[in-house]
Amino acid sequence: MRAVCDVVSTFQMPGHGIENFTRKSVQIAMAGIYDLRIHHDEVVLPVLRNVKALDAAGLGRPARRPATS
């Protein structure tokens, strides 16, 4: 679970280091190509379901607590 949390919480879109990326990422989101909702619904949730993280019992407090930045 720690590894899944680490990957999900540190995700950066490919190309995040290119010049004017913020502007370009807004254009990508406005075009409906990729945004945080799409990432959540089509990437993160399927991974969490696949590793059965949503059904896991017996997790300690850190695993149940929402991540904060």
PDB file of N, H, CA, C and O in Angstrom:
ATOM      1  N   MET A   1       0.820  -1.187   0.000  1.00  0.00           N
ATOM      2  CA  MET A   1       0.000   0.000   0.000  1.00  0.00           C
ATOM      3  C   MET A   1       0.865   1.252   0.000  1.00  0.00           C
ATOM      4  O   MET A   1       0.526   2.244  -0.646  1.00  0.00           O
ATOM      5  N   ARG A   2       1.977   1.212   0.720  1.00  0.00           N
ATOM      6  H   ARG A   2       2.253   0.406   1.245  1.00  0.00           H
ATOM      7  CA  ARG A   2       2.863   2.377   0.773  1.00  0.00           C
ATOM      8  C   ARG A   2       3.371   2.713  -0.624  1.00  0.00           C
ATOM      9  O   ARG A   2       3.422   3.884  -1.000  1.00  0.00           O
ATOM     10  N   ALA A   3       3.745   1.697  -1.396  1.00  0.00           N
ATOM     11  H   ALA A   3       3.703   0.746  -1.091  1.00  0.00           H
ATOM     12  CA  ALA A   3       4.262   1.935  -2.743  1.00  0.00           C
ATOM     13  C   ALA A   3       3.192   2.552  -3.637  1.00  0.00           C
ATOM     14  O   ALA A   3       3.477   3.479  -4.395  1.00  0.00           O
ATOM     15  N   VAL A   4       1.967   2.047  -3.552  1.00  0.00           N
ATOM     16  H   VAL A   4       1.736   1.294  -2.936  1.00  0.00           H
ATOM     17  CA  VAL A   4       0.864   2.612  -4.348  1.00  0.00           C
ATOM     18  C   VAL A   4       0.655   4.067  -3.960  1.00  0.00           C
ATOM     19  O   VAL A   4       0.515   4.927  -4.830  1.00  0.00           O
ATOM     20  N   CYS A   5       0.633   4.347  -2.672  1.00  0.00           N
ATOM     21  H   CYS A   5       0.746   3.648  -1.966  1.00  0.00           H
ATOM     22  CA  CYS A   5       0.452   5.722  -2.188  1.00  0.00           C
ATOM     23  C   CYS A   5       1.566   6.632  -2.695  1.00  0.00           C
ATOM     24  O   CYS A   5       1.305   7.749  -3.141  1.00  0.00           O
ATOM     25  N   ASP A   6       2.797   6.159  -2.626  1.00  0.00           N
ATOM     26  H   ASP A   6       3.010   5.251  -2.264  1.00  0.00           H
ATOM     27  CA  ASP A   6       3.931   6.971  -3.078  1.00  0.00           C
ATOM     28  C   ASP A   6       3.821   7.312  -4.560  1.00  0.00           C
ATOM     29  O   ASP A   6       4.057   8.455  -4.953  1.00  0.00           O
ATOM     30  N   VAL A   7       3.466   6.335  -5.378  1.00  0.00           N
ATOM     31  H   VAL A   7       3.274   5.407  -5.059  1.00  0.00           H
ATOM     32  CA  VAL A   7       3.355   6.568  -6.818  1.00  0.00           C
ATOM     33  C   VAL A   7       2.201   7.511  -7.128  1.00  0.00           C
ATOM     34  O   VAL A   7       2.358   8.442  -7.918  1.00  0.00           O
ATOM     35  N   VAL A   8       1.053   7.281  -6.521  1.00  0.00           N
ATOM     36  H   VAL A   8       0.926   6.524  -5.879  1.00  0.00           H
ATOM     37  CA  VAL A   8      -0.123   8.106  -6.792  1.00  0.00           C
ATOM     38  C   VAL A   8       0.102   9.542  -6.332  1.00  0.00           C
ATOM     39  O   VAL A   8      -0.255  10.482  -7.042  1.00  0.00           O
ATOM     40  N   SER A   9       0.681   9.717  -5.166  1.00  0.00           N
ATOM     41  H   SER A   9       0.971   8.954  -4.589  1.00  0.00           H
ATOM     42  CA  SER A   9       0.822  11.066  -4.617  1.00  0.00           C
ATOM     43  C   SER A   9       1.938  11.876  -5.265  1.00  0.00           C
ATOM     44  O   SER A   9       1.973  13.097  -5.111  1.00  0.00           O
ATOM     45  N   THR A  10       2.845  11.232  -5.980  1.00  0.00           N
ATOM     46  H   THR A  10       2.817  10.240  -6.104  1.00  0.00           H
ATOM     47  CA  THR A  10       3.931  11.971  -6.628  1.00  0.00           C
ATOM     48  C   THR A  10       3.811  11.991  -8.148  1.00  0.00           C
ATOM     49  O   THR A  10       4.746  12.400  -8.836  1.00  0.00           O
ATOM     50  N   PHE A  11       2.673  11.553  -8.678  1.00  0.00           N
ATOM     51  H   PHE A  11       1.913  11.220  -8.119  1.00  0.00           H
ATOM     52  CA  PHE A  11       2.491  11.511 -10.129  1.00  0.00           C
ATOM     53  C   PHE A  11       2.663  12.902 -10.743  1.00  0.00           C
ATOM     54  O   PHE A  11       2.155  13.893 -10.219  1.00  0.00           O
ATOM     55  N   GLN A  12       3.375  12.957 -11.843  1.00  0.00           N
ATOM     56  H   GLN A  12       3.788  12.152 -12.270  1.00  0.00           H
ATOM     57  CA  GLN A  12       3.458  14.163 -12.655  1.00  0.00           C
ATOM     58  C   GLN A  12       3.241  13.741 -14.096  1.00  0.00           C
ATOM     59  O   GLN A  12       3.751  12.716 -14.546  1.00  0.00           O
ATOM     60  N   MET A  13       2.484  14.540 -14.800  1.00  0.00           N
ATOM     61  H   MET A  13       2.069  15.373 -14.435  1.00  0.00           H
ATOM     62  CA  MET A  13       2.215  14.229 -16.193  1.00  0.00           C
ATOM     63  C   MET A  13       3.516  14.196 -16.987  1.00  0.00           C
ATOM     64  O   MET A  13       4.420  14.989 -16.726  1.00  0.00           O
ATOM     65  N   PRO A  14       3.619  13.294 -17.944  1.00  0.00           N
ATOM     66  CA  PRO A  14       4.789  13.303 -18.813  1.00  0.00           C
ATOM     67  C   PRO A  14       4.918  14.679 -19.472  1.00  0.00           C
ATOM     68  O   PRO A  14       3.930  15.262 -19.919  1.00  0.00           O
ATOM     69  N   GLY A  15       6.121  15.172 -19.520  1.00  0.00           N
ATOM     70  H   GLY A  15       6.924  14.698 -19.157  1.00  0.00           H
ATOM     71  CA  GLY A  15       6.353  16.472 -20.131  1.00  0.00           C
ATOM     72  C   GLY A  15       6.256  17.627 -19.163  1.00  0.00           C
ATOM     73  O   GLY A  15       6.342  18.784 -19.574  1.00  0.00           O
ATOM     74  N   HIS A  16       6.076  17.337 -17.870  1.00  0.00           N
ATOM     75  H   HIS A  16       6.006  16.397 -17.536  1.00  0.00           H
ATOM     76  CA  HIS A  16       5.878  18.408 -16.890  1.00  0.00           C
ATOM     77  C   HIS A  16       7.024  19.408 -16.842  1.00  0.00           C
ATOM     78  O   HIS A  16       6.841  20.521 -16.350  1.00  0.00           O
ATOM     79  N   GLY A  17       8.171  19.051 -17.328  1.00  0.00           N
ATOM     80  H   GLY A  17       8.320  18.147 -17.728  1.00  0.00           H
ATOM     81  CA  GLY A  17       9.326  19.940 -17.277  1.00  0.00           C
ATOM     82  C   GLY A  17       9.516  20.822 -18.501  1.00  0.00           C
ATOM     83  O   GLY A  17      10.438  21.637 -18.538  1.00  0.00           O
ATOM     84  N   ILE A  18       8.654  20.669 -19.510  1.00  0.00           N
ATOM     85  H   ILE A  18       7.906  20.007 -19.480  1.00  0.00           H
ATOM     86  CA  ILE A  18       8.848  21.467 -20.718  1.00  0.00           C
ATOM     87  C   ILE A  18       8.357  22.898 -20.522  1.00  0.00           C
ATOM     88  O   ILE A  18       7.524  23.176 -19.659  1.00  0.00           O
ATOM     89  N   GLU A  19       8.882  23.775 -21.324  1.00  0.00           N
ATOM     90  H   GLU A  19       9.558  23.549 -22.025  1.00  0.00           H
ATOM     91  CA  GLU A  19       8.522  25.193 -21.250  1.00  0.00           C
ATOM     92  C   GLU A  19       7.024  25.371 -21.529  1.00  0.00           C
ATOM     93  O   GLU A  19       6.472  24.737 -22.429  1.00  0.00           O
ATOM     94  N   ASN A  20       6.382  26.232 -20.756  1.00  0.00           N
ATOM     95  H   ASN A  20       6.830  26.747 -20.025  1.00  0.00           H
ATOM     96  CA  ASN A  20       4.949  26.536 -20.897  1.00  0.00           C
ATOM     97  C   ASN A  20       4.047  25.333 -20.656  1.00  0.00           C
ATOM     98  O   ASN A  20       2.941  25.258 -21.190  1.00  0.00           O
ATOM     99  N   PHE A  21       4.529  24.390 -19.847  1.00  0.00           N
ATOM    100  H   PHE A  21       5.428  24.451 -19.413  1.00  0.00           H
ATOM    101  CA  PHE A  21       3.735  23.183 -19.622  1.00  0.00           C
ATOM    102  C   PHE A  21       2.391  23.485 -18.973  1.00  0.00           C
ATOM    103  O   PHE A  21       1.388  22.869 -19.332  1.00  0.00           O
ATOM    104  N   THR A  22       2.348  24.414 -18.031  1.00  0.00           N
ATOM    105  H   THR A  22       3.163  24.914 -17.740  1.00  0.00           H
ATOM    106  CA  THR A  22       1.087  24.723 -17.363  1.00  0.00           C
ATOM    107  C   THR A  22       0.040  25.161 -18.377  1.00  0.00           C
ATOM    108  O   THR A  22      -1.094  24.683 -18.343  1.00  0.00           O
ATOM    109  N   ARG A  23       0.404  26.051 -19.263  1.00  0.00           N
ATOM    110  H   ARG A  23       1.325  26.439 -19.291  1.00  0.00           H
ATOM    111  CA  ARG A  23      -0.531  26.511 -20.294  1.00  0.00           C
ATOM    112  C   ARG A  23      -0.951  25.354 -21.194  1.00  0.00           C
ATOM    113  O   ARG A  23      -2.128  25.210 -21.527  1.00  0.00           O
ATOM    114  N   LYS A  24       0.005  24.544 -21.579  1.00  0.00           N
ATOM    115  H   LYS A  24       0.960  24.661 -21.309  1.00  0.00           H
ATOM    116  CA  LYS A  24      -0.298  23.409 -22.459  1.00  0.00           C
ATOM    117  C   LYS A  24      -1.172  22.380 -21.755  1.00  0.00           C
ATOM    118  O   LYS A  24      -2.050  21.788 -22.382  1.00  0.00           O
ATOM    119  N   SER A  25      -0.947  22.157 -20.460  1.00  0.00           N
ATOM    120  H   SER A  25      -0.234  22.638 -19.950  1.00  0.00           H
ATOM    121  CA  SER A  25      -1.768  21.180 -19.739  1.00  0.00           C
ATOM    122  C   SER A  25      -3.207  21.674 -19.604  1.00  0.00           C
ATOM    123  O   SER A  25      -4.140  20.870 -19.614  1.00  0.00           O
ATOM    124  N   VAL A  26      -3.396  22.990 -19.478  1.00  0.00           N
ATOM    125  H   VAL A  26      -2.639  23.643 -19.470  1.00  0.00           H
ATOM    126  CA  VAL A  26      -4.754  23.544 -19.455  1.00  0.00           C
ATOM    127  C   VAL A  26      -5.424  23.319 -20.797  1.00  0.00           C
ATOM    128  O   VAL A  26      -6.599  22.954 -20.845  1.00  0.00           O
ATOM    129  N   GLN A  27      -4.707  23.527 -21.879  1.00  0.00           N
ATOM    130  H   GLN A  27      -3.753  23.823 -21.840  1.00  0.00           H
ATOM    131  CA  GLN A  27      -5.266  23.285 -23.216  1.00  0.00           C
ATOM    132  C   GLN A  27      -5.633  21.808 -23.386  1.00  0.00           C
ATOM    133  O   GLN A  27      -6.679  21.489 -23.950  1.00  0.00           O
ATOM    134  N   ILE A  28      -4.789  20.925 -22.907  1.00  0.00           N
ATOM    135  H   ILE A  28      -3.939  21.184 -22.449  1.00  0.00           H
ATOM    136  CA  ILE A  28      -5.058  19.488 -22.987  1.00  0.00           C
ATOM    137  C   ILE A  28      -6.314  19.144 -22.192  1.00  0.00           C
ATOM    138  O   ILE A  28      -7.153  18.366 -22.647  1.00  0.00           O
ATOM    139  N   ALA A  29      -6.437  19.730 -21.005  1.00  0.00           N
ATOM    140  H   ALA A  29      -5.756  20.363 -20.636  1.00  0.00           H
ATOM    141  CA  ALA A  29      -7.616  19.475 -20.166  1.00  0.00           C
ATOM    142  C   ALA A  29      -8.872  20.039 -20.811  1.00  0.00           C
ATOM    143  O   ALA A  29      -9.907  19.373 -20.831  1.00  0.00           O
ATOM    144  N   MET A  30      -8.798  21.246 -21.336  1.00  0.00           N
ATOM    145  H   MET A  30      -7.957  21.787 -21.320  1.00  0.00           H
ATOM    146  CA  MET A  30      -9.971  21.870 -21.970  1.00  0.00           C
ATOM    147  C   MET A  30     -10.424  21.094 -23.209  1.00  0.00           C
ATOM    148  O   MET A  30     -11.605  21.105 -23.556  1.00  0.00           O
ATOM    149  N   ALA A  31      -9.491  20.431 -23.864  1.00  0.00           N
ATOM    150  H   ALA A  31      -8.531  20.423 -23.582  1.00  0.00           H
ATOM    151  CA  ALA A  31      -9.827  19.621 -25.033  1.00  0.00           C
ATOM    152  C   ALA A  31     -10.396  18.262 -24.627  1.00  0.00           C
ATOM    153  O   ALA A  31     -10.838  17.493 -25.479  1.00  0.00           O
ATOM    154  N   GLY A  32     -10.384  17.966 -23.315  1.00  0.00           N
ATOM    155  H   GLY A  32     -10.025  18.591 -22.623  1.00  0.00           H
ATOM    156  CA  GLY A  32     -10.922  16.698 -22.844  1.00  0.00           C
ATOM    157  C   GLY A  32      -9.998  15.517 -23.074  1.00  0.00           C
ATOM    158  O   GLY A  32     -10.425  14.364 -23.008  1.00  0.00           O
ATOM    159  N   ILE A  33      -8.726  15.805 -23.345  1.00  0.00           N
ATOM    160  H   ILE A  33      -8.379  16.741 -23.399  1.00  0.00           H
ATOM    161  CA  ILE A  33      -7.770  14.736 -23.626  1.00  0.00           C
ATOM    162  C   ILE A  33      -7.283  14.086 -22.339  1.00  0.00           C
ATOM    163  O   ILE A  33      -7.259  12.861 -22.221  1.00  0.00           O
ATOM    164  N   TYR A  34      -6.894  14.918 -21.373  1.00  0.00           N
ATOM    165  H   TYR A  34      -6.914  15.913 -21.469  1.00  0.00           H
ATOM    166  CA  TYR A  34      -6.367  14.385 -20.112  1.00  0.00           C
ATOM    167  C   TYR A  34      -6.452  15.468 -19.053  1.00  0.00           C
ATOM    168  O   TYR A  34      -6.085  16.618 -19.291  1.00  0.00           O
ATOM    169  N   ASP A  35      -6.941  15.090 -17.882  1.00  0.00           N
ATOM    170  H   ASP A  35      -7.239  14.155 -17.688  1.00  0.00           H
ATOM    171  CA  ASP A  35      -6.988  15.996 -16.742  1.00  0.00           C
ATOM    172  C   ASP A  35      -7.007  15.161 -15.471  1.00  0.00           C
ATOM    173  O   ASP A  35      -6.933  13.934 -15.532  1.00  0.00           O
ATOM    174  N   LEU A  36      -7.105  15.817 -14.323  1.00  0.00           N
ATOM    175  H   LEU A  36      -7.165  16.814 -14.273  1.00  0.00           H
ATOM    176  CA  LEU A  36      -7.066  15.068 -13.067  1.00  0.00           C
ATOM    177  C   LEU A  36      -8.243  14.114 -12.915  1.00  0.00           C
ATOM    178  O   LEU A  36      -8.077  13.024 -12.367  1.00  0.00           O
ATOM    179  N   ARG A  37      -9.419  14.492 -13.382  1.00  0.00           N
ATOM    180  H   ARG A  37      -9.554  15.377 -13.827  1.00  0.00           H
ATOM    181  CA  ARG A  37     -10.572  13.591 -13.286  1.00  0.00           C
ATOM    182  C   ARG A  37     -10.334  12.335 -14.114  1.00  0.00           C
ATOM    183  O   ARG A  37     -10.582  11.223 -13.648  1.00  0.00           O
ATOM    184  N   ILE A  38      -9.859  12.511 -15.330  1.00  0.00           N
ATOM    185  H   ILE A  38      -9.657  13.414 -15.709  1.00  0.00           H
ATOM    186  CA  ILE A  38      -9.569  11.361 -16.190  1.00  0.00           C
ATOM    187  C   ILE A  38      -8.493  10.492 -15.543  1.00  0.00           C
ATOM    188  O   ILE A  38      -8.604   9.266 -15.534  1.00  0.00           O
ATOM    189  N   HIS A  39      -7.460  11.121 -15.007  1.00  0.00           N
ATOM    190  H   HIS A  39      -7.370  12.117 -15.015  1.00  0.00           H
ATOM    191  CA  HIS A  39      -6.390  10.362 -14.345  1.00  0.00           C
ATOM    192  C   HIS A  39      -6.957   9.567 -13.171  1.00  0.00           C
ATOM    193  O   HIS A  39      -6.632   8.392 -12.997  1.00  0.00           O
ATOM    194  N   HIS A  40      -7.793  10.200 -12.377  1.00  0.00           N
ATOM    195  H   HIS A  40      -8.057  11.154 -12.518  1.00  0.00           H
ATOM    196  CA  HIS A  40      -8.406   9.533 -11.223  1.00  0.00           C
ATOM    197  C   HIS A  40      -9.286   8.364 -11.665  1.00  0.00           C
ATOM    198  O   HIS A  40      -9.145   7.246 -11.170  1.00  0.00           O
ATOM    199  N   ASP A  41     -10.197   8.637 -12.605  1.00  0.00           N
ATOM    200  H   ASP A  41     -10.311   9.545 -13.008  1.00  0.00           H
ATOM    201  CA  ASP A  41     -11.186   7.642 -13.011  1.00  0.00           C
ATOM    202  C   ASP A  41     -10.616   6.501 -13.844  1.00  0.00           C
ATOM    203  O   ASP A  41     -11.048   5.356 -13.708  1.00  0.00           O
ATOM    204  N   GLU A  42      -9.651   6.806 -14.702  1.00  0.00           N
ATOM    205  H   GLU A  42      -9.300   7.736 -14.812  1.00  0.00           H
ATOM    206  CA  GLU A  42      -9.183   5.798 -15.656  1.00  0.00           C
ATOM    207  C   GLU A  42      -7.809   5.212 -15.343  1.00  0.00           C
ATOM    208  O   GLU A  42      -7.389   4.233 -15.961  1.00  0.00           O
ATOM    209  N   VAL A  43      -7.109   5.817 -14.375  1.00  0.00           N
ATOM    210  H   VAL A  43      -7.450   6.612 -13.873  1.00  0.00           H
ATOM    211  CA  VAL A  43      -5.792   5.288 -14.011  1.00  0.00           C
ATOM    212  C   VAL A  43      -5.771   4.862 -12.545  1.00  0.00           C
ATOM    213  O   VAL A  43      -5.548   3.693 -12.233  1.00  0.00           O
ATOM    214  N   VAL A  44      -6.006   5.823 -11.645  1.00  0.00           N
ATOM    215  H   VAL A  44      -6.187   6.774 -11.898  1.00  0.00           H
ATOM    216  CA  VAL A  44      -5.860   5.545 -10.216  1.00  0.00           C
ATOM    217  C   VAL A  44      -6.881   4.523  -9.715  1.00  0.00           C
ATOM    218  O   VAL A  44      -6.501   3.523  -9.106  1.00  0.00           O
ATOM    219  N   LEU A  45      -8.171   4.761  -9.960  1.00  0.00           N
ATOM    220  H   LEU A  45      -8.480   5.573 -10.455  1.00  0.00           H
ATOM    221  CA  LEU A  45      -9.188   3.829  -9.443  1.00  0.00           C
ATOM    222  C   LEU A  45      -9.020   2.407  -9.967  1.00  0.00           C
ATOM    223  O   LEU A  45      -9.117   1.467  -9.177  1.00  0.00           O
ATOM    224  N   PRO A  46      -8.771   2.203 -11.264  1.00  0.00           N
ATOM    225  CA  PRO A  46      -8.548   0.819 -11.710  1.00  0.00           C
ATOM    226  C   PRO A  46      -7.349   0.146 -11.027  1.00  0.00           C
ATOM    227  O   PRO A  46      -7.399  -1.047 -10.728  1.00  0.00           O
ATOM    228  N   VAL A  47      -6.283   0.898 -10.782  1.00  0.00           N
ATOM    229  H   VAL A  47      -6.242   1.867 -11.026  1.00  0.00           H
ATOM    230  CA  VAL A  47      -5.132   0.326 -10.085  1.00  0.00           C
ATOM    231  C   VAL A  47      -5.522  -0.053  -8.656  1.00  0.00           C
ATOM    232  O   VAL A  47      -5.209  -1.149  -8.191  1.00  0.00           O
ATOM    233  N   LEU A  48      -6.207   0.862  -7.963  1.00  0.00           N
ATOM    234  H   LEU A  48      -6.461   1.753  -8.341  1.00  0.00           H
ATOM    235  CA  LEU A  48      -6.628   0.574  -6.595  1.00  0.00           C
ATOM    236  C   LEU A  48      -7.562  -0.622  -6.536  1.00  0.00           C
ATOM    237  O   LEU A  48      -7.481  -1.435  -5.615  1.00  0.00           O
ATOM    238  N   ARG A  49      -8.449  -0.733  -7.516  1.00  0.00           N
ATOM    239  H   ARG A  49      -8.515  -0.073  -8.265  1.00  0.00           H
ATOM    240  CA  ARG A  49      -9.343  -1.904  -7.557  1.00  0.00           C
ATOM    241  C   ARG A  49      -8.551  -3.181  -7.836  1.00  0.00           C
ATOM    242  O   ARG A  49      -8.825  -4.223  -7.241  1.00  0.00           O
ATOM    243  N   ASN A  50      -7.581  -3.106  -8.729  1.00  0.00           N
ATOM    244  H   ASN A  50      -7.358  -2.260  -9.213  1.00  0.00           H
ATOM    245  CA  ASN A  50      -6.792  -4.270  -9.103  1.00  0.00           C
ATOM    246  C   ASN A  50      -6.000  -4.814  -7.919  1.00  0.00           C
ATOM    247  O   ASN A  50      -5.889  -6.029  -7.756  1.00  0.00           O
ATOM    248  N   VAL A  51      -5.455  -3.937  -7.099  1.00  0.00           N
ATOM    249  H   VAL A  51      -5.545  -2.949  -7.231  1.00  0.00           H
ATOM    250  CA  VAL A  51      -4.696  -4.396  -5.934  1.00  0.00           C
ATOM    251  C   VAL A  51      -5.593  -4.576  -4.710  1.00  0.00           C
ATOM    252  O   VAL A  51      -5.115  -4.850  -3.610  1.00  0.00           O
ATOM    253  N   LYS A  52      -6.899  -4.418  -4.922  1.00  0.00           N
ATOM    254  H   LYS A  52      -7.287  -4.196  -5.817  1.00  0.00           H
ATOM    255  CA  LYS A  52      -7.918  -4.593  -3.887  1.00  0.00           C
ATOM    256  C   LYS A  52      -7.705  -3.657  -2.692  1.00  0.00           C
ATOM    257  O   LYS A  52      -8.028  -3.998  -1.554  1.00  0.00           O
ATOM    258  N   ALA A  53      -7.159  -2.479  -2.972  1.00  0.00           N
ATOM    259  H   ALA A  53      -6.896  -2.202  -3.897  1.00  0.00           H
ATOM    260  CA  ALA A  53      -6.894  -1.500  -1.909  1.00  0.00           C
ATOM    261  C   ALA A  53      -8.182  -0.956  -1.316  1.00  0.00           C
ATOM    262  O   ALA A  53      -8.220  -0.614  -0.134  1.00  0.00           O
ATOM    263  N   LEU A  54      -9.234  -0.870  -2.112  1.00  0.00           N
ATOM    264  H   LEU A  54      -9.203  -1.148  -3.072  1.00  0.00           H
ATOM    265  CA  LEU A  54     -10.491  -0.299  -1.637  1.00  0.00           C
ATOM    266  C   LEU A  54     -11.222  -1.256  -0.694  1.00  0.00           C
ATOM    267  O   LEU A  54     -12.094  -0.840   0.070  1.00  0.00           O
ATOM    268  N   ASP A  55     -10.862  -2.538  -0.752  1.00  0.00           N
ATOM    269  H   ASP A  55     -10.154  -2.876  -1.372  1.00  0.00           H
ATOM    270  CA  ASP A  55     -11.510  -3.544   0.082  1.00  0.00           C
ATOM    271  C   ASP A  55     -10.611  -4.034   1.210  1.00  0.00           C
ATOM    272  O   ASP A  55     -10.995  -4.917   1.976  1.00  0.00           O
ATOM    273  N   ALA A  56      -9.422  -3.466   1.310  1.00  0.00           N
ATOM    274  H   ALA A  56      -9.109  -2.749   0.687  1.00  0.00           H
ATOM    275  CA  ALA A  56      -8.446  -3.956   2.288  1.00  0.00           C
ATOM    276  C   ALA A  56      -8.927  -3.696   3.712  1.00  0.00           C
ATOM    277  O   ALA A  56      -9.394  -2.605   4.039  1.00  0.00           O
ATOM    278  N   ALA A  57      -8.803  -4.707   4.535  1.00  0.00           N
ATOM    279  H   ALA A  57      -8.423  -5.593   4.269  1.00  0.00           H
ATOM    280  CA  ALA A  57      -9.161  -4.584   5.954  1.00  0.00           C
ATOM    281  C   ALA A  57      -7.877  -4.631   6.766  1.00  0.00           C
ATOM    282  O   ALA A  57      -6.851  -5.136   6.310  1.00  0.00           O
ATOM    283  N   GLY A  58      -7.953  -4.104   7.956  1.00  0.00           N
ATOM    284  H   GLY A  58      -8.787  -3.694   8.326  1.00  0.00           H
ATOM    285  CA  GLY A  58      -6.819  -4.191   8.865  1.00  0.00           C
ATOM    286  C   GLY A  58      -5.701  -3.215   8.582  1.00  0.00           C
ATOM    287  O   GLY A  58      -4.586  -3.388   9.074  1.00  0.00           O
ATOM    288  N   LEU A  59      -5.983  -2.189   7.792  1.00  0.00           N
ATOM    289  H   LEU A  59      -6.889  -2.049   7.392  1.00  0.00           H
ATOM    290  CA  LEU A  59      -4.944  -1.195   7.528  1.00  0.00           C
ATOM    291  C   LEU A  59      -4.773  -0.305   8.751  1.00  0.00           C
ATOM    292  O   LEU A  59      -5.744   0.029   9.429  1.00  0.00           O
ATOM    293  N   GLY A  60      -3.562   0.065   9.018  1.00  0.00           N
ATOM    294  H   GLY A  60      -2.772  -0.206   8.467  1.00  0.00           H
ATOM    295  CA  GLY A  60      -3.289   0.962  10.137  1.00  0.00           C
ATOM    296  C   GLY A  60      -3.731   2.382   9.819  1.00  0.00           C
ATOM    297  O   GLY A  60      -4.122   2.686   8.692  1.00  0.00           O
ATOM    298  N   ARG A  61      -3.666   3.238  10.815  1.00  0.00           N
ATOM    299  H   ARG A  61      -3.349   2.990  11.731  1.00  0.00           H
ATOM    300  CA  ARG A  61      -4.109   4.623  10.680  1.00  0.00           C
ATOM    301  C   ARG A  61      -3.463   5.350   9.488  1.00  0.00           C
ATOM    302  O   ARG A  61      -4.177   6.040   8.761  1.00  0.00           O
ATOM    303  N   PRO A  62      -2.143   5.227   9.255  1.00  0.00           N
ATOM    304  CA  PRO A  62      -1.560   5.944   8.111  1.00  0.00           C
ATOM    305  C   PRO A  62      -2.148   5.521   6.771  1.00  0.00           C
ATOM    306  O   PRO A  62      -2.265   6.353   5.871  1.00  0.00           O
ATOM    307  N   ALA A  63      -2.516   4.267   6.613  1.00  0.00           N
ATOM    308  H   ALA A  63      -2.420   3.592   7.344  1.00  0.00           H
ATOM    309  CA  ALA A  63      -3.073   3.794   5.351  1.00  0.00           C
ATOM    310  C   ALA A  63      -4.497   4.278   5.145  1.00  0.00           C
ATOM    311  O   ALA A  63      -4.925   4.456   4.005  1.00  0.00           O
ATOM    312  N   ARG A  64      -5.237   4.493   6.220  1.00  0.00           N
ATOM    313  H   ARG A  64      -4.889   4.348   7.146  1.00  0.00           H
ATOM    314  CA  ARG A  64      -6.619   4.960   6.110  1.00  0.00           C
ATOM    315  C   ARG A  64      -6.711   6.467   5.949  1.00  0.00           C
ATOM    316  O   ARG A  64      -7.688   6.974   5.399  1.00  0.00           O
ATOM    317  N   ARG A  65      -5.701   7.188   6.423  1.00  0.00           N
ATOM    318  H   ARG A  65      -4.907   6.776   6.869  1.00  0.00           H
ATOM    319  CA  ARG A  65      -5.732   8.641   6.414  1.00  0.00           C
ATOM    320  C   ARG A  65      -5.486   9.156   4.998  1.00  0.00           C
ATOM    321  O   ARG A  65      -4.567   8.690   4.325  1.00  0.00           O
ATOM    322  N   PRO A  66      -6.300  10.116   4.536  1.00  0.00           N
ATOM    323  CA  PRO A  66      -6.057  10.694   3.208  1.00  0.00           C
ATOM    324  C   PRO A  66      -4.692  11.374   3.171  1.00  0.00           C
ATOM    325  O   PRO A  66      -4.264  11.985   4.150  1.00  0.00           O
ATOM    326  N   ALA A  67      -4.024  11.262   2.045  1.00  0.00           N
ATOM    327  H   ALA A  67      -4.371  10.765   1.250  1.00  0.00           H
ATOM    328  CA  ALA A  67      -2.723  11.901   1.892  1.00  0.00           C
ATOM    329  C   ALA A  67      -2.886  13.412   1.816  1.00  0.00           C
ATOM    330  O   ALA A  67      -3.848  13.914   1.234  1.00  0.00           O
ATOM    331  N   THR A  68      -1.954  14.122   2.398  1.00  0.00           N
ATOM    332  H   THR A  68      -1.172  13.715   2.870  1.00  0.00           H
ATOM    333  CA  THR A  68      -1.933  15.575   2.308  1.00  0.00           C
ATOM    334  C   THR A  68      -0.598  16.011   1.777  1.00  0.00           C
ATOM    335  O   THR A  68       0.410  15.326   1.945  1.00  0.00           O
ATOM    336  N   SER A  69      -0.598  17.170   1.125  1.00  0.00           N
ATOM    337  H   SER A  69      -1.417  17.727   0.988  1.00  0.00           H
ATOM    338  CA  SER A  69       0.682  17.646   0.598  1.00  0.00           C
ATOM    339  C   SER A  69       1.121  18.887   1.303  1.00  0.00           C
ATOM    340  O   SER A  69       2.179  19.433   0.992  1.00  0.00           O
TER     341      SER A  69
END
